[in-house]
């Protein structure tokens, strides 16, 4: 009887162990409904911070500005342009720099140059460049003036061709990696330009500089309308610096 009892107990234990093994190998059935699974996935994907950023970025402020261009007091061009602000752009003038509207106006003004504006530019150039206030402009003073245009990114017209745009990108790249070389190149062009304007003289007077500046303007004003735009302005800005541009 003891032997039979032990055999029966062993058989029972073996059966229970086999049942447990089979049960462990069978995967549990997924009782969740499709709607519950979808809701769970959406809950996991939802990020309050990301949604807040998305809503903020979608909120944009647009403003339309009317720009006018005048020659001798007569309005010759009126244009409306819309600017879109984002959170990184200043709405008001700050110490950090110009506002977006000011940049828009400057860009519009930079698209054309009247003869009167060129005359005023020449007078301002001389006043800025004549550092020792002796009424004469030396070669080095002119070179420093041209270099200030490069540093401040002024006296730059638009890029009418892809080739010129690529050249400007290349120049900006060279200036970033080797600013001394960029300055040396600018100075070399400027000194050559000064030599052309002054001839055998060592300095230029205010009248001399204005005369040369306006001669450059007239030589670029192909249609004699007393306003430079597009290619005319591009070439004019180049020869101001002593450079040449081939647009052919």
PAZAPA-4460 file (N, C-alpha, C; in steps of 0.05 Angstrom, whole numbers, plus 32768, in hexadecimal, padded with zeros to 4 digits):
% residues 248
    n_x    n_y    n_z   ca_x   ca_y   ca_z    c_x    c_y    c_z   seq   type   mol
   8011   7FE8   8000   8000   8000   8000   8011   8019   8000     1      X     A
   8027   8018   800E   8038   8030   800E   8045   8035   7FF3     2      X     A
   804C   801D   7FE6   8058   8020   7FCB   8044   802B   7FB7     3      X     A
   802C   8021   7FB8   8017   802B   7FA6   8012   8049   7FAB     4      X     A
   8010   8051   7FC4   800C   806D   7FCB   8022   807F   7FC1     5      X     A
   803A   8076   7FC3   8051   8086   7FBA   8050   8089   7F9B     6      X     A
   8049   8073   7F8D   8047   8075   7F70   8031   8087   7F67     7      X     A
   801B   8086   7F75   8005   8098   7F6E   800C   80B5   7F73     8      X     A
   801A   80BA   7F89   8022   80D6   7F8F   8035   80E0   7F7B     9      X     A
   8048   80CF   7F72   805C   80D7   7F5E   804E   80DD   7F43    10      X     A
   803B   80CC   7F3C   802C   80D1   7F23   801D   80EB   7F24    11      X     A
   8011   80F1   7F3A   8002   810A   7F3D   8014   8122   7F3B    12      X     A
   802B   8121   7F48   803E   8138   7F46   8048   813C   7F2A    13      X     A
   804E   8126   7F1C   8057   8128   7F00   8042   8134   7EEE    14      X     A
   8029   812D   7EF2   8014   8138   7EE2   8010   8155   7EE6    15      X     A
   8012   815D   7F00   8010   817A   7F06   8027   818A   7EFA    16      X     A
   803F   817F   7EFB   8056   818D   7EEF   8053   8190   7ED1    17      X     A
   8049   817B   7EC3   8045   817C   7EA7   8030   8191   7E9F    18      X     A
   801B   8192   7EAE   8006   81A6   7EA9   8010   81C2   7EAD    19      X     A
   8021   81C6   7EC1   802D   81E0   7EC6   803F   81E9   7EB0    20      X     A
   804F   81D5   7EA5   8062   81DB   7E8F   8053   81E3   7E76    21      X     A
   803E   81D5   7E70   802E   81DB   7E58   8021   81F6   7E5B    22      X     A
   8017   81FC   7E72   8009   8216   7E77   801D   822D   7E74    23      X     A
   8036   8229   7E7D   804A   823E   7E7B   8052   8244   7E5E    24      X     A
   8051   822F   7E4D   8059   8232   7E31   8043   8240   7E20    25      X     A
   802B   823F   7E28   8015   824A   7E18   8013   8268   7E1E    26      X     A
   8013   827A   7E0A   8011   8296   7E0E   7FF5   829E   7E18    27      X     A
   7FF5   82B2   7E29   7FDB   82BC   7E34   7FCC   82CA   7E1E    28      X     A
   7FB2   82C6   7E1D   7FA1   82D3   7E0A   7F9E   82F0   7E10    29      X     A
   7FA0   8302   7DFB   7F9C   831F   7DFE   7F7F   8325   7DFF    30      X     A
   7F76   832C   7E16   7F59   8331   7E19   7F51   834E   7E14    31      X     A
   7F66   835F   7E0E   7F60   837C   7E0A   7F52   837F   7DEF    32      X     A
   7F3E   8390   7DED   7F30   8396   7DD4   7F40   83A9   7DC3    33      X     A
   7F3C   83AA   7DA8   7F4B   83BD   7D97   7F48   83DA   7DA0    34      X     A
   7F31   83E2   7DA9   7F2D   83FE   7DB1   7F3E   8404   7DCA    35      X     A
   7F3F   83F0   7DDD   7F4F   83F5   7DF5   7F6D   83F6   7DEE    36      X     A
   7F76   83E6   7DDA   7F92   83E7   7DD2   7F99   8401   7DC5    37      X     A
   7F88   840B   7DB4   7F8C   8425   7DA6   7F8D   843C   7DBA    38      X     A
   7F7B   843B   7DCE   7F7B   8450   7DE2   7F94   8450   7DF3    39      X     A
   7F9E   8438   7DF8   7FB7   8436   7E08   7FCF   8441   7DF9    40      X     A
   7FD0   843B   7DDE   7FE6   8445   7DCE   7FE5   8463   7DCC    41      X     A
   7FCD   846F   7DC9   7FCB   848C   7DC8   7FD3   8498   7DE2    42      X     A
   7FCC   848B   7DF8   7FD3   8496   7E12   7FF1   8496   7E16    43      X     A
   7FFF   8481   7E0B   801C   8480   7E0E   8029   8495   7DFC    44      X     A
   801D   849A   7DE4   8029   84AD   7DD1   8025   84CA   7DD9    45      X     A
   8011   84D0   7DE9   800B   84EC   7DF0   8020   84F7   7E03    46      X     A
   802A   850F   7DFC   803E   851D   7E0C   8034   853A   7E0F    47      X     A
   802C   8542   7E27   8021   855D   7E2B   8035   8573   7E23    48      X     A
   804F   856F   7E29   8063   8583   7E22   8066   8586   7E04    49      X     A
   8065   8570   7DF5   8067   8571   7DD8   804F   857F   7DCC    50      X     A
   8038   8579   7DD7   8020   8586   7DCD   8020   85A4   7DD2    51      X     A
   802A   85AC   7DE9   802C   85C9   7DEF   803F   85D7   7DDC    52      X     A
   8056   85CA   7DD6   8069   85D6   7DC3   805D   85D8   7DA8    53      X     A
   804D   85C3   7DA0   8041   85C4   7D85   802C   85DA   7D83    54      X     A
   801D   85DE   7D98   8009   85F3   7D97   8016   860F   7D97    55      X     A
   802B   8612   7DA6   8039   862C   7DA7   8046   8632   7D8C    56      X     A
   8052   861E   7D7F   805F   8623   7D65   804B   8629   7D50    57      X     A
   8033   8620   7D53   801E   8625   7D3F   8013   8641   7D40    58      X     A
   8018   864E   7D57   800E   8669   7D5B   8021   867D   7D4F    59      X     A
   801B   8688   7D38   802D   869A   7D2A   801F   86B5   7D26    60      X     A
   802F   86CA   7D26   8025   86E5   7D22   802F   86EF   7D07    61      X     A
   801C   86F8   7CF7   8023   8702   7CDC   801C   8720   7CDB    62      X     A
   802C   872F   7CCD   8028   874B   7CC9   802F   8753   7CAD    63      X     A
   801D   8762   7CA0   8022   876C   7C85   802B   8789   7C86    64      X     A
   8041   878E   7C79   804D   87A9   7C79   804D   87B4   7C5D    65      X     A
   8045   87CE   7C5B   8045   87DC   7C41   8060   87EB   7C3F    66      X     A
   806F   87E5   7C2A   8089   87F2   7C26   8088   8803   7C0D    67      X     A
   8094   881B   7C0F   8093   882E   7BF8   80B0   8836   7BF1    68      X     A
   80B4   8839   7BD7   80CE   8843   7BCE   80C9   885D   7BBF    69      X     A
   80D9   8872   7BC5   80D6   888C   7BB9   80EF   8896   7BAC    70      X     A
   80EC   88A5   7B96   8102   88B2   7B88   80FA   88CF   7B85    71      X     A
   810A   88E1   7B91   8105   88FE   7B90   80E9   8905   7B9A    72      X     A
   80E1   88F7   7BAF   80C8   88FC   7BBC   80B0   88EF   7BAF    73      X     A
   80B4   88E1   7B99   809F   88D4   7B8B   80A0   88B6   7B90    74      X     A
   8089   88AB   7B98   8088   888E   7B9E   8088   887F   7B83    75      X     A
   809C   886E   7B80   809E   885F   7B67   8098   8841   7B6A    76      X     A
   8096   8839   7B83   8090   881C   7B88   8083   8819   7BA3    77      X     A
   806E   8809   7BA4   8060   8802   7BBD   805D   87E4   7BBD    78      X     A
   8065   87D8   7BD4   8064   87BB   7BD6   805A   87B3   7BF2    79      X     A
   804A   879E   7BF2   8040   8794   7C0C   804D   8779   7C11    80      X     A
   8058   8776   7C28   8065   875D   7C2F   805C   8754   7C4B    81      X     A
   8058   873A   7C4D   804F   872E   7C66   8066   871F   7C74    82      X     A
   8069   8726   7C8D   807E   8719   7C9C   8071   8707   7CB2    83      X     A
   807C   86F0   7CB6   8072   86DD   7CCA   8086   86DC   7CE1    84      X     A
   807D   86E2   7CF9   808E   86E2   7D10   808E   86C6   7D1D    85      X     A
   80A4   86BF   7D2A   80A3   86A8   7D3B   80AE   86B1   7D57    86      X     A
   80AF   869F   7D69   80B6   86A7   7D85   80D3   86B0   7D88    87      X     A
   80E4   86A9   7D75   8100   86B0   7D77   8106   86CC   7D6C    88      X     A
   80F2   86D9   7D5F   80F6   86F3   7D53   80EB   8709   7D64    89      X     A
   80F9   8720   7D67   80EF   8735   7D78   80D9   8745   7D6A    90      X     A
   80C3   874A   7D79   80AD   8759   7D6F   80B3   8777   7D71    91      X     A
   80C3   877F   7D85   80CA   879A   7D89   80E8   879E   7D88    92      X     A
   80F0   87B7   7D84   810C   87BD   7D83   8119   87B7   7D9E    93      X     A
   812F   87A9   7D9D   813E   87A2   7DB6   815B   87A8   7DB2    94      X     A
   816A   87A6   7DC8   8187   87AA   7DC7   8194   8793   7DB8    95      X     A
   8187   877D   7DB5   8193   8766   7DA8   8196   876A   7D8A    96      X     A
   8186   877C   7D7E   8188   8780   7D62   816E   878C   7D56    97      X     A
   816C   878C   7D3C   8155   8797   7D2E   813D   8785   7D30    98      X     A
   8126   8790   7D2E   810E   8780   7D2E   810A   8774   7D12    99      X     A
   80F7   8762   7D10   80F1   8755   7CF7   80E7   8769   7CE2   100      X     A
   80D7   877C   7CEB   80CC   8790   7CD8   80E3   87A2   7CCE   101      X     A
   80F6   87A9   7CE0   810C   87B9   7CD7   811D   87AA   7CC3   102      X     A
   8122   8790   7CC7   8131   8780   7CB4   8122   877F   7C99   103      X     A
   8108   877D   7C9A   80F8   877D   7C81   80FB   8797   7C72   104      X     A
   80FA   87AD   7C80   80FD   87C7   7C73   8119   87CB   7C68   105      X     A
   812D   87C2   7C77   8148   87C4   7C6D   814C   87B3   7C54   106      X     A
   8140   879B   7C54   8143   878A   7C3C   8136   8797   7C24   107      X     A
   811F   87A4   7C28   8111   87B2   7C12   8122   87C9   7C08   108      X     A
   812C   87D9   7C1B   813D   87EF   7C13   8156   87E6   7C04   109      X     A
   8160   87CF   7C0C   8178   87C5   7BFF   8174   87BA   7BE3   110      X     A
   815B   87B9   7BDA   8155   87AE   7BBF   8158   87C4   7BAA   111      X     A
   815B   87DD   7BB2   815E   87F2   7B9E   816D   8809   7BAB   112      X     A
   817A   8819   7B9B   8189   8830   7BA4   8185   8847   7B91   113      X     A
   817B   885E   7B9B   8178   8875   7B8A   8192   8885   7B89   114      X     A
   8193   8897   7B76   81AB   88A8   7B74   81AF   88BA   7B8C   115      X     A
   8199   88C4   7B96   819A   88D5   7BAE   81A4   88C5   7BC6   116      X     A
   819A   88AC   7BC9   81A3   889B   7BDF   81C1   8895   7BDC   117      X     A
   81CA   8891   7BC4   81E7   888B   7BBF   81F8   88A3   7BC7   118      X     A
   81EE   88BB   7BC1   81FC   88D4   7BC9   81FF   88D6   7BE7   119      X     A
   81E9   88D0   7BF5   81E9   88D0   7C13   81FB   88BB   7C1E   120      X     A
   81FB   88A3   7C11   820D   888E   7C1A   822A   8897   7C19   121      X     A
   8232   88A4   7C03   824D   88AC   7BFF   8256   88C0   7C15   122      X     A
   8244   88D3   7C1B   824B   88E6   7C30   824E   88D8   7C4B   123      X     A
   823C   88C5   7C51   823D   88B6   7C6A   8257   88A5   7C6B   124      X     A
   825D   8898   7C55   8275   8888   7C54   828E   8898   7C5C   125      X     A
   8290   88B0   7C50   82A8   88C0   7C56   82A9   88C9   7C73   126      X     A
   8292   88D0   7C7E   8291   88D9   7C9A   829A   88C2   7CAD   127      X     A
   8291   88AA   7CA6   8298   8893   7CB7   82B5   888B   7CB4   128      X     A
   82BF   888C   7C9B   82DA   8882   7C95   82F0   8895   7C9E   129      X     A
   82EA   88AF   7C9D   82FF   88C4   7CA4   8302   88C4   7CC3   130      X     A
   8311   88B1   7CCD   8313   88AE   7CEA   8322   88C4   7CF8   131      X     A
   8337   88CE   7CEA   8347   88E4   7CF6   833C   8900   7CF0   132      X     A
   8326   8901   7CE2   8318   891A   7CDD   832A   892F   7CD0   133      X     A
   833A   8927   7CBD   834B   893A   7CAF   8340   8942   7C94   134      X     A
   8328   8939   7C8E   831B   8940   7C74   8326   8931   7C5C   135      X     A
   8336   891C   7C62   8342   890C   7C4C   833E   88EE   7C52   136      X     A
   833A   88DF   7C3D   8336   88C2   7C40   834E   88B4   7C36   137      X     A
   835B   88A5   7C48   8373   8896   7C40   836B   887A   7C36   138      X     A
   837E   886C   7C2B   8379   8851   7C20   8371   883E   7C36   139      X     A
   837E   8840   7C4D   8378   882E   7C63   835D   8835   7C70   140      X     A
   8356   884E   7C71   833C   8856   7C7C   8326   884B   7C69   141      X     A
   832A   884C   7C4F   8316   8841   7C3D   8315   8822   7C40   142      X     A
   832B   8815   7C43   832B   87F8   7C46   831D   87F0   7C60   143      X     A
   8320   8800   7C75   8312   87FA   7C8E   82F4   87FF   7C8B   144      X     A
   82EC   8813   7C7B   82D0   8818   7C75   82C3   8800   7C67   145      X     A
   82D1   87F6   7C52   82C6   87DF   7C43   82C5   87C7   7C55   146      X     A
   82D8   87C3   7C66   82D8   87AC   7C78   82C0   87AE   7C8C   147      X     A
   82B9   87C6   7C94   82A2   87CA   7CA6   8288   87C2   7C98   148      X     A
   8287   87C6   7C7D   826F   87BC   7C6E   826D   879E   7C70   149      X     A
   8284   8791   7C6E   8284   8773   7C6F   827C   876A   7C8B   150      X     A
   8288   8776   7C9F   8282   876D   7CBB   8265   8772   7CC2   151      X     A
   825A   8787   7CB9   823E   878E   7CC1   8229   8784   7CAD   152      X     A
   8233   8776   7C98   8221   876B   7C83   820F   8780   7C77   153      X     A
   821B   8797   7C70   820C   87AC   7C63   8217   87B0   7C47   154      X     A
   820A   87C1   7C37   8212   87C6   7C1C   8213   87AC   7C0B   155      X     A
   81FF   879B   7C11   81FD   8782   7C03   81E3   8780   7BF4   156      X     A
   81E3   877C   7BDA   81CA   877A   7BCB   81C2   875C   7BCA   157      X     A
   81AC   8757   7BBE   81A2   873B   7BBC   81B3   872B   7BA9   158      X     A
   81AF   8711   7BA9   81BE   86FF   7B98   81AC   86F6   7B81   159      X     A
   81AF   8701   7B69   819D   86FB   7B53   81A0   86E0   7B47   160      X     A
   81B7   86D3   7B4B   81BC   86B9   7B3F   81C4   86A5   7B55   161      X     A
   81C1   868C   7B4E   81C9   8677   7B61   81E7   8676   7B65   162      X     A
   81F5   867D   7B4F   8212   867D   7B51   821C   8692   7B65   163      X     A
   8211   86A9   7B64   8219   86BE   7B77   8211   86B7   7B93   164      X     A
   81F9   86AB   7B96   81F1   86A2   7BB1   8204   868E   7BBC   165      X     A
   820D   867B   7BAB   8220   8667   7BB4   823B   8673   7BBB   166      X     A
   8243   8687   7BAB   825C   8695   7BB1   825B   86A3   7BCB   167      X     A
   8245   86AF   7BD2   8242   86BD   7BEC   8243   86A9   7C03   168      X     A
   8236   8692   7BFE   8237   867D   7C13   8254   8674   7C17   169      X     A
   8263   8671   7C01   827F   8668   7C03   828F   867E   7C12   170      X     A
   828B   8697   7C0B   8299   86AD   7C18   8294   86AE   7C36   171      X     A
   827A   86A9   7C3D   8273   86A9   7C59   8280   8692   7C68   172      X     A
   8282   867B   7C5A   8290   8664   7C66   82AD   8669   7C6A   173      X     A
   82BB   8675   7C56   82D7   867C   7C59   82DB   8690   7C6F   174      X     A
   82CA   86A3   7C71   82CC   86B8   7C86   82CA   86AB   7CA2   175      X     A
   82B8   8697   7CA4   82B4   868B   7CBE   82CC   867B   7CC7   176      X     A
   82D8   866D   7CB4   82EF   865C   7CBC   8309   866B   7CBC   177      X     A
   830B   8681   7CAD   8324   8690   7CAC   831D   86AE   7CA8   178      X     A
   8314   86BB   7CBE   830C   86D8   7CBC   8323   86EA   7CB3   179      X     A
   833C   86E3   7CBB   8353   86F4   7CB3   8356   86F4   7C95   180      X     A
   8353   86DD   7C88   8356   86DB   7C6B   8340   86EB   7C5D   181      X     A
   8328   86E9   7C68   8311   86F8   7C5C   8316   8716   7C5E   182      X     A
   8320   871F   7C75   8326   873C   7C78   833D   8744   7C66   183      X     A
   8351   8734   7C62   8367   873B   7C51   835E   873D   7C34   184      X     A
   834C   872B   7C2B   8341   872D   7C10   8331   8746   7C0C   185      X     A
   8320   874D   7C20   8310   8765   7C1F   8322   877E   7C1D   186      X     A
   8337   877E   7C2D   8349   8795   7C2D   8358   8798   7C12   187      X     A
   8360   8781   7C06   836E   8782   7BED   835C   878E   7BD7   188      X     A
   8342   8786   7BD6   832F   8791   7BC3   832C   87AF   7BC8   189      X     A
   8329   87B7   7BE1   8324   87D3   7BE8   833B   87E5   7BE1   190      X     A
   8353   87DB   7BE6   836B   87EB   7BE0   836E   87EF   7BC2   191      X     A
   8367   87DA   7BB3   8368   87DC   7B96   8353   87F1   7B8C   192      X     A
   833B   87F0   7B98   8326   8804   7B91   832F   8820   7B98   193      X     A
   833B   8824   7BAF   8344   883F   7BB7   8359   8849   7BA3   194      X     A
   836B   8838   7B9B   8380   8840   7B89   8374   8849   7B6E   195      X     A
   835F   883B   7B66   8351   8843   7B4D   8344   885E   7B50   196      X     A
   8337   8863   7B67   8329   887C   7B6B   833D   8894   7B6F   197      X     A
   8352   8890   7B7E   8364   88A5   7B85   8379   88AB   7B70   198      X     A
   837F   8897   7B5F   8394   889B   7B4C   83AF   889E   7B59   199      X     A
   83BD   88B3   7B53   83D8   88B8   7B5F   83D6   88C4   7B7A   200      X     A
   83BF   88CE   7B82   83BC   88DB   7B9C   83BC   88C6   7BB3   201      X     A
   83C4   88CF   7BCA   83C5   88BD   7BE1   83AB   88BD   7BF1   202      X     A
   839B   88D2   7BEE   8382   88D4   7BFD   836C   88DF   7BEA   203      X     A
   8353   88DD   7BF4   833C   88E7   7BE6   832E   88FB   7BF8   204      X     A
   8325   8911   7BEC   8315   8924   7BFA   82F8   891B   7BF9   205      X     A
   82E6   8928   7C08   82CA   8921   7C08   82BF   8924   7BEC   206      X     A
   82C6   893A   7BDE   82BC   893F   7BC3   82C6   8929   7BB0   207      X     A
   82DF   8921   7BB3   82EA   890C   7BA2   82DB   88F2   7BA6   208      X     A
   82D6   88EB   7BBF   82C9   88D1   7BC5   82AD   88D1   7BBA   209      X     A
   829E   88E7   7BBE   8283   88E8   7BB4   8283   88E7   7B96   210      X     A
   8295   88F5   7B89   8296   88F4   7B6C   829B   88D7   7B61   211      X     A
   82AD   88C9   7B6D   82B3   88AE   7B64   829B   889B   7B6A   212      X     A
   828E   88A0   7B81   8277   888F   7B88   8260   8893   7B74   213      X     A
   825B   88AC   7B6D   8245   88B1   7B5A   824C   88A9   7B3E   214      X     A
   8266   88AA   7B36   826E   889F   7B1C   8268   8881   7B1A   215      X     A
   826E   8873   7B30   8267   8857   7B31   8249   8852   7B2E   216      X     A
   823A   8863   7B3C   821C   8860   7B3A   8213   8864   7B1D   217      X     A
   821C   887A   7B11   8213   8880   7AF5   821C   886A   7AE2   218      X     A
   8234   885F   7AE6   823D   884A   7AD4   822D   8830   7AD6   219      X     A
   8221   882C   7AED   8210   8814   7AF1   81F3   8819   7AEA   220      X     A
   81EA   8832   7AE8   81CE   8839   7AE2   81CA   8837   7AC4   221      X     A
   81C7   881E   7ABA   81C6   8819   7A9E   81AE   8827   7A90   222      X     A
   8197   8829   7A9D   8180   8835   7A91   817C   8852   7A99   223      X     A
   818F   885D   7AA8   818F   887A   7AAF   8175   8882   7ABD   224      X     A
   816A   8871   7ACE   8152   8878   7ADC   8157   8882   7AF8   225      X     A
   8171   8886   7AFF   817A   8890   7B19   8173   887E   7B30   226      X     A
   8170   8864   7B2A   816C   8851   7B40   8178   8836   7B37   227      X     A
   8187   882A   7B49   8194   8810   7B43   8184   87FA   7B50   228      X     A
   817F   87E5   7B41   8171   87CD   7B4B   817E   87B4   7B3F   229      X     A
   8179   879E   7B4B   8181   8784   7B40   819F   8783   7B38   230      X     A
   81A5   877D   7B1F   81C1   877A   7B17   81D0   8794   7B19   231      X     A
   81C3   87AB   7B13   81D0   87C5   7B16   81DA   87C9   7B32   232      X     A
   81C9   87C4   7B45   81D1   87C8   7B61   81E6   87B4   7B6A   233      X     A
   81E3   879C   7B61   81F7   8787   7B68   8213   878F   7B5F   234      X     A
   8215   8798   7B46   822F   87A1   7B3C   8239   87BA   7B4B   235      X     A
   8227   87CC   7B50   822F   87E4   7B5E   823B   87DE   7B7A   236      X     A
   822E   87CD   7B89   8238   87C5   7BA3   8253   87B7   7BA1   237      X     A
   8256   87A8   7B8C   8270   879A   7B88   8286   87AD   7B83   238      X     A
   8282   87C1   7B71   8298   87D3   7B6B   829D   87E6   7B82   239      X     A
   8289   87EB   7B93   828F   87FB   7BAB   82A5   87EE   7BBC   240      X     A
   82A5   87D4   7BBC   82B9   87C5   7BCC   82D2   87BE   7BBC   241      X     A
   82D2   87C5   7BA2   82E9   87BF   7B92   82E8   87A4   7B85   242      X     A
   82D0   8798   7B85   82CC   877D   7B79   82BF   8780   7B5E   243      X     A
   82BF   876A   7B50   82B0   8768   7B37   829F   874F   7B37   244      X     A
   8288   8751   7B29   8276   873A   7B28   826F   8735   7B0B   245      X     A
   8272   871C   7B02   826B   8714   7AE7   824F   8707   7AE8   246      X     A
   823C   8714   7ADC   8220   870A   7ADC   8219   86FD   7AC1   247      X     A
   822C   86FB   7AB0   8226   86EE   7A96   8223   86D0   7A98   248      X     A
***
